[in-house]
Amino acid sequence: MIMRIAHLYPDLLNLYGDRGNVMTLAARCRWRGIECVTERVSLGADWDPAAADIVFFGGGSDREQGILAADLGRRAESLGAALAGGLVLLAVCGGLQMLGGSYRTPTGEKYPGLGLLDLYTEAGRERFIGDVRADLTPETAAAAARACPQAMPLTTLVGFENHGGRTWLGDGLAPLARVRPGAGAGNNGRDGGEGVRWRNVFGTYLHGPFLPKNPHIADLLLSLALERRGEDAELPPLDDREEIAAHKARL
């Protein structure tokens, strides 16, 4: 069995150790005897999203997002079709913003997004910086528990946010989690939402990187990827004492 991970624009989008998310997925595959192959998808590269099992879309500055706009536009149709078919995708910060319709910079420039999710982002006057503690929505918490039922269940998210963007979700979208009062800003600092969950698409503002401290989400992504391929989606448990200790230390 081979797990195929596509890492989008790793040479441009790698803030705050975001590549650690791909390393975490590969390690958790390897520890279970699953071969993992990572494809680096850069500007101008030919790529078929439907051939991937998991796609990772990291974060970058406004400059990088402007550079990527045209290249992303030509991928919108094929990526959208694959996501509608259950492709698993994790988008962090800038990647989350670019899944939406547009991003307006502090100087008023408006970059088009992929338009795959009903959300938009506008730059605020101040940045949201600091550690975040959030509670998964009940649906996602239950799905994570099913992915690896023998593991110690975690229902919280932890990570580090550093973003000036304010992301607003459309009425048909739900956040990935809810920020606890006084424990972070989340998407926009006003409605309490953190990230987004739509089908097998996960978006978050949490860096640090995100998955090493949230192993339950890493396993959920792997489980959903296996389910899409028609494989047994229940993962064998791992000894996650160190990962859980890291998660609880951040709590």
C-alpha positions as CSV (number, residue, x, y, z in Angstrom):
1,M,0.0,0.0,0.0
2,I,1.3,3.5,-1.0
3,M,0.0,6.8,0.5
4,R,0.6,9.6,-2.0
5,I,0.9,13.1,-0.6
6,A,1.1,16.2,-2.8
7,H,2.8,19.2,-1.2
8,L,1.8,22.3,-3.0
9,Y,4.4,25.0,-3.6
10,P,6.8,23.9,-0.8
11,D,9.5,26.3,-2.1
12,L,7.1,29.3,-1.5
13,L,4.7,28.3,1.2
14,N,6.5,27.0,4.3
15,L,6.0,29.5,7.2
16,Y,6.7,28.4,10.8
17,G,7.7,24.9,9.9
18,D,4.6,24.0,7.9
19,R,6.6,21.2,6.1
20,G,6.5,19.4,9.4
21,N,2.9,18.5,8.6
22,V,3.9,16.5,5.6
23,M,6.7,14.9,7.7
24,T,4.2,13.9,10.4
25,L,1.9,12.2,7.9
26,A,4.8,10.3,6.3
27,A,6.0,9.2,9.8
28,R,2.6,8.0,10.9
29,C,2.3,6.0,7.7
30,R,5.8,4.5,8.1
31,W,5.2,3.5,11.7
32,R,2.2,1.5,10.4
33,G,4.0,-0.2,7.6
34,I,2.4,2.1,4.9
35,E,4.8,3.4,2.2
36,C,4.5,7.1,1.7
37,V,5.5,9.0,-1.4
38,T,5.6,12.8,-1.4
39,E,5.2,14.8,-4.6
40,R,6.4,18.4,-4.6
41,V,4.1,20.5,-6.9
42,S,5.7,23.8,-7.8
43,L,5.0,26.7,-10.2
44,G,4.2,25.4,-13.7
45,A,4.4,21.7,-12.8
46,D,2.0,19.3,-14.4
47,W,-0.2,17.7,-11.7
48,D,-3.3,15.6,-11.5
49,P,-5.0,16.2,-8.1
50,A,-7.1,13.1,-8.4
51,A,-4.0,10.9,-8.3
52,A,-3.1,12.1,-4.8
53,D,-4.4,10.7,-1.6
54,I,-3.7,13.8,0.6
55,V,-2.9,17.4,-0.5
56,F,-1.1,19.8,1.8
57,F,-1.3,23.6,1.1
58,G,0.9,25.6,3.4
59,G,1.1,29.3,4.4
60,G,3.0,32.2,2.9
61,S,3.1,36.0,2.9
62,D,1.0,38.3,0.7
63,R,3.9,38.4,-1.8
64,E,3.9,34.7,-2.3
65,Q,0.1,34.6,-2.6
66,G,0.3,37.2,-5.4
67,I,2.9,35.1,-7.2
68,L,0.8,32.0,-7.0
69,A,-2.5,33.6,-8.1
70,A,-2.2,32.8,-11.9
71,D,-0.7,29.3,-11.4
72,L,-3.5,28.4,-8.9
73,G,-6.2,29.6,-11.3
74,R,-5.3,27.0,-13.9
75,R,-5.6,24.3,-11.3
76,A,-9.0,25.3,-9.9
77,E,-11.2,23.1,-12.0
78,S,-9.2,19.9,-11.6
79,L,-8.6,20.4,-7.9
80,G,-12.3,21.3,-7.3
81,A,-13.4,18.1,-9.0
82,A,-11.1,16.0,-7.0
83,L,-12.2,17.6,-3.7
84,A,-15.8,17.0,-4.6
85,G,-14.9,13.4,-5.1
86,G,-13.5,13.1,-1.6
87,L,-9.8,14.1,-2.0
88,V,-8.3,14.9,1.5
89,L,-6.7,18.4,1.8
90,L,-5.1,20.2,4.7
91,A,-4.7,24.0,4.2
92,V,-2.8,26.2,6.7
93,C,-3.1,30.0,6.9
94,G,-2.4,31.3,3.4
95,G,-3.5,28.0,1.9
96,L,-6.8,28.3,3.7
97,Q,-7.2,31.9,2.5
98,M,-6.5,30.9,-1.1
99,L,-9.2,28.2,-1.1
100,G,-11.8,31.0,-0.9
101,G,-13.0,33.6,-3.4
102,S,-10.5,36.4,-2.7
103,Y,-7.9,37.9,-0.4
104,R,-7.7,41.7,0.1
105,T,-4.3,42.9,1.2
106,P,-3.6,45.8,3.7
107,T,-2.8,48.0,0.7
108,G,-6.2,47.3,-1.0
109,E,-4.9,44.8,-3.6
110,K,-7.4,42.0,-4.2
111,Y,-5.9,38.6,-5.1
112,P,-8.3,36.0,-6.6
113,G,-8.5,32.7,-4.8
114,L,-9.4,29.3,-6.1
115,G,-13.1,29.9,-5.3
116,L,-13.5,26.3,-4.1
117,L,-14.9,27.2,-0.7
118,D,-17.5,29.9,0.2
119,L,-15.1,32.1,2.2
120,Y,-13.2,35.3,1.8
121,T,-10.4,37.1,3.6
122,E,-9.6,40.7,4.3
123,A,-6.5,42.1,6.0
124,G,-7.0,43.7,9.4
125,R,-5.1,46.5,11.0
126,E,-3.4,44.4,13.6
127,R,-2.0,40.8,13.5
128,F,-3.3,38.0,15.6
129,I,-0.3,36.4,17.3
130,G,-0.1,33.8,19.9
131,D,-0.9,30.3,21.1
132,V,-4.4,29.0,20.5
133,R,-6.6,26.5,22.3
134,A,-9.8,25.4,20.5
135,D,-12.5,22.7,20.8
136,L,-13.2,20.5,17.8
137,T,-16.8,20.5,16.5
138,P,-18.6,17.4,17.8
139,E,-18.7,15.9,14.2
140,T,-15.0,16.2,13.7
141,A,-14.2,15.0,17.2
142,A,-16.3,11.9,16.6
143,A,-14.7,11.2,13.3
144,A,-11.2,11.5,14.8
145,A,-12.2,9.0,17.5
146,R,-13.4,6.5,14.8
147,A,-10.2,6.8,12.8
148,C,-8.2,5.3,15.6
149,P,-10.6,4.1,18.3
150,Q,-8.0,2.5,20.6
151,A,-5.9,5.7,20.9
152,M,-6.5,8.2,23.8
153,P,-9.2,10.5,22.5
154,L,-8.3,14.2,22.0
155,T,-11.1,16.7,21.3
156,T,-9.1,19.9,21.4
157,L,-6.7,21.7,18.9
158,V,-3.5,23.5,19.9
159,G,-1.2,25.6,17.8
160,F,0.3,29.0,17.1
161,E,-1.4,31.7,15.0
162,N,0.3,34.7,13.3
163,H,-2.0,36.3,10.7
164,G,-3.3,39.6,9.7
165,G,-6.1,38.2,7.6
166,R,-9.7,38.0,8.8
167,T,-11.5,35.1,7.2
168,W,-15.2,34.9,7.0
169,L,-17.1,31.7,6.2
170,G,-20.3,31.5,4.1
171,D,-23.5,30.2,5.6
172,G,-22.9,26.7,4.2
173,L,-19.5,26.2,5.9
174,A,-18.7,25.2,9.4
175,P,-15.5,25.9,11.3
176,L,-13.1,23.1,12.2
177,A,-13.1,24.1,15.9
178,R,-14.3,26.8,18.3
179,V,-11.7,28.9,20.1
180,R,-12.0,29.0,23.9
181,P,-12.5,32.5,25.3
182,G,-9.2,34.3,25.8
183,A,-7.2,31.5,24.1
184,G,-6.7,32.9,20.6
185,A,-8.4,34.8,17.8
186,G,-9.2,32.1,15.2
187,N,-10.5,33.0,11.8
188,N,-11.3,36.6,12.5
189,G,-11.3,37.4,16.2
190,R,-15.1,37.9,16.4
191,D,-17.2,34.8,15.7
192,G,-15.1,32.3,17.6
193,G,-14.5,30.0,14.7
194,E,-11.1,28.4,13.9
195,G,-10.4,27.1,10.5
196,V,-13.0,25.3,8.3
197,R,-14.2,21.8,7.6
198,W,-16.0,20.9,4.4
199,R,-16.2,17.2,3.3
200,N,-12.6,16.1,3.4
201,V,-11.2,19.6,3.3
202,F,-9.6,20.9,6.5
203,G,-8.4,24.5,6.9
204,T,-6.7,26.1,9.9
205,Y,-4.7,29.1,11.0
206,L,-2.6,27.0,13.3
207,H,1.2,26.8,12.6
208,G,3.9,25.4,14.6
209,P,3.5,23.0,12.7
210,F,0.0,21.9,13.2
211,L,-0.1,18.1,13.0
212,P,2.8,17.0,15.4
213,K,0.8,18.5,18.3
214,N,-2.5,17.3,17.0
215,P,-1.9,13.6,16.1
216,H,-5.7,12.8,16.1
217,I,-6.1,15.1,13.1
218,A,-3.2,13.5,11.3
219,D,-4.8,10.1,11.8
220,L,-8.2,11.4,10.7
221,L,-6.7,12.7,7.4
222,L,-5.0,9.3,6.8
223,S,-8.2,7.4,7.6
224,L,-10.3,9.5,5.3
225,A,-7.7,9.0,2.5
226,L,-7.9,5.2,3.0
227,E,-11.7,5.4,3.0
228,R,-11.7,7.3,-0.3
229,R,-9.7,4.4,-1.8
230,G,-12.0,1.8,-0.5
231,E,-9.5,0.5,2.1
232,D,-10.1,-0.3,5.8
233,A,-10.2,3.2,7.3
234,E,-9.6,2.1,10.9
235,L,-5.9,2.7,11.7
236,P,-3.9,0.5,14.0
237,P,-3.0,2.4,17.2
238,L,0.4,3.9,17.8
239,D,2.2,4.7,21.1
240,D,1.3,8.4,21.2
241,R,2.3,9.2,24.7
242,E,4.8,11.8,23.6
243,E,2.5,13.4,21.1
244,I,-0.3,13.6,23.7
245,A,2.0,15.0,26.3
246,A,3.1,17.7,23.8
247,H,-0.6,18.5,23.1
248,K,-1.5,18.7,26.8
249,A,1.5,20.8,27.5
250,R,0.2,23.4,25.1
251,L,-3.2,23.2,26.7
